[in-house]
């Protein structure tokens, strides 16, 4: 993975995005985005280097970005109340595993 898009990059990026700017179930809705939407993904047509790096980072640890963002029960480890909190919890989990 590119050093440009490492776990620390994503932690800093997502910590800077306010709670109210997040959504679930779609990349973009009413000016709000999911984690991948914040990386430039759009329904059915846009893939970005940043978004692909996030997907790859999560996948290396058997986690999917969409499932964590949307709070799907499969990832019970991340039970935080909001998508932002869940994504950050997953990123800190990954960071701890990398050390």
Buried (B, 14 or more C-beta within 10 A) or exposed (E): EEEEBBBEBBBEBBEEBEEEBBBBEBBBEEEBBBBBBBBBBBEEEEEBEBBBBBBEBBEEEEBBBBBBBBBBEEBEEBEBEBBBBBBBBBBEBBBEEEE
